[in-house]
Amino acid sequence: MGIFPDFLESARVTALRDDFHHLPDWEFTPAGIGREQANHNNERIRTDKTRWLDGTTAPQQAYLSLMADLQQAVNRHLFMGLKDYECHYARYDQGDFYKKHLDAFKGRSNRRLTTVLYLNDGWQPADGGELLIYGEKSKVPLHSVTPHGGTLVCFLSERFPHEVLPANRSRLSIAGWFRVDDPIAPALRL
């Protein structure tokens, strides 16, 4: 797991935030839980809205290129065999949250490495919206991450349960997952 403040310089964060704000509100849909036919909305578990990045704008292309470089570096140094990256903008309006969960789905362990990049400007502790990251069997968080713009968080999708505390103002991020080809590959053990 890694927390990287100032991973992305402020000009690129601003470009992504502007790209985010220029998207029509109707393109953001309430986020679901589960996968494929089992996907459904449950506002007791999560209330954020998402929009998948498709690379149609220059800021999105630059971010996806940066993630491709990160994928190569991770594969070169950690031998994780990552093949693909998917990501979406996530907007947590005031009061929105996401309860404790894992990003890897049972029987579908192709998500290996989760990334979260924050796009917020001038975030203060009273704004809430912290990301809490837990150990596999821990009830107490290992880390509490304040969503400052430019901070990148990375962790193993199958090993670190996490949650987003309620935000007190609009909270913006890009959530992403590096994946492997085989959707039923055995869980990664490091």
Backbone hydrogen bonds, N-H to C=O, Kabsch-Sander energy under -0.5 kcal/mol:
donor,donor_aa,acceptor,acceptor_aa,energy
2,G,154,C,-2.7
4,F,152,L,-3.5
7,F,4,F,-1.2
7,F,150,G,-1.5
8,L,150,G,-1.5
12,R,9,E,-0.7
13,V,9,E,-1.9
14,T,10,S,-2.8
15,A,11,A,-2.0
16,L,12,R,-2.1
17,R,13,V,-2.7
18,D,14,T,-2.8
19,D,15,A,-2.3
20,F,16,L,-2.7
21,H,17,R,-2.4
22,H,18,D,-1.7
23,L,19,D,-0.6
23,L,20,F,-1.1
27,E,24,P,-1.9
28,F,25,D,-1.7
29,T,27,E,-0.6
29,T,50,T,-2.5
31,A,48,D,-2.7
33,I,40,H,-3.0
38,A,35,R,-2.2
39,N,36,E,-1.8
40,H,33,I,-2.3
45,I,42,N,-2.0
46,R,42,N,-2.2
47,T,97,F,-2.4
49,K,91,R,-2.3
50,T,29,T,-2.6
51,R,89,Y,-1.7
53,L,87,C,-2.3
61,Q,57,T,-2.5
62,A,58,A,-2.6
63,Y,59,P,-2.2
64,L,60,Q,-2.9
65,S,61,Q,-2.2
66,L,62,A,-2.1
67,M,63,Y,-2.3
68,A,64,L,-1.8
69,D,65,S,-2.0
70,L,66,L,-2.3
71,Q,67,M,-2.5
72,Q,68,A,-2.0
73,A,69,D,-2.2
74,V,70,L,-2.8
75,N,71,Q,-2.6
76,R,72,Q,-2.5
77,H,73,A,-2.4
78,L,74,V,-3.2
79,F,75,N,-1.3
83,K,179,R,-3.7
84,D,179,R,-1.5
86,E,177,W,-1.8
88,H,175,A,-2.5
89,Y,51,R,-3.0
90,A,173,S,-2.7
91,R,49,K,-3.0
92,Y,90,A,-0.5
92,Y,171,R,-2.7
93,D,91,R,-0.7
95,G,167,A,-4.1
96,D,93,D,-2.8
98,Y,164,V,-2.1
99,K,45,I,-3.5
101,H,162,H,-2.1
103,D,157,S,-1.2
104,A,157,S,-1.0
105,F,108,R,-1.0
108,R,105,F,-2.5
109,S,183,P,-0.6
111,R,108,R,-0.6
112,R,110,N,-0.6
112,R,178,F,-2.8
113,L,178,F,-1.5
114,T,155,F,-3.1
115,T,176,G,-2.8
116,V,153,V,-2.1
117,L,174,I,-2.3
118,Y,151,T,-2.2
119,L,172,L,-2.3
120,N,172,L,-0.5
127,D,124,Q,-2.2
128,G,125,P,-1.6
129,G,166,P,-2.0
131,L,145,V,-2.4
132,L,130,E,-0.6
132,L,163,E,-2.8
133,I,131,L,-0.5
133,I,143,H,-2.5
134,Y,161,P,-3.1
135,G,140,V,-0.5
138,S,135,G,-1.0
142,L,133,I,-3.0
143,H,133,I,-1.7
145,V,131,L,-3.0
146,T,144,S,-0.6
148,H,146,T,-2.4
149,G,120,N,-0.9
150,G,118,Y,-3.0
151,T,148,H,-2.0
152,L,4,F,-2.0
153,V,116,V,-2.5
154,C,2,G,-2.8
155,F,114,T,-1.8
157,S,112,R,-2.2
159,R,156,L,-1.1
160,F,156,L,-1.5
162,H,101,H,-2.3
163,E,132,L,-2.0
164,V,98,Y,-2.7
165,L,130,E,-2.7
165,L,163,E,-0.5
167,A,96,D,-1.8
168,N,127,D,-3.3
169,R,127,D,-0.6
171,R,92,Y,-2.7
173,S,90,A,-1.8
174,I,117,L,-2.4
175,A,88,H,-2.4
176,G,115,T,-3.0
177,W,86,E,-2.7
178,F,113,L,-2.9
179,R,84,D,-2.9
180,V,110,N,-2.0
185,A,182,D,-1.5
190,L,188,L,-0.5
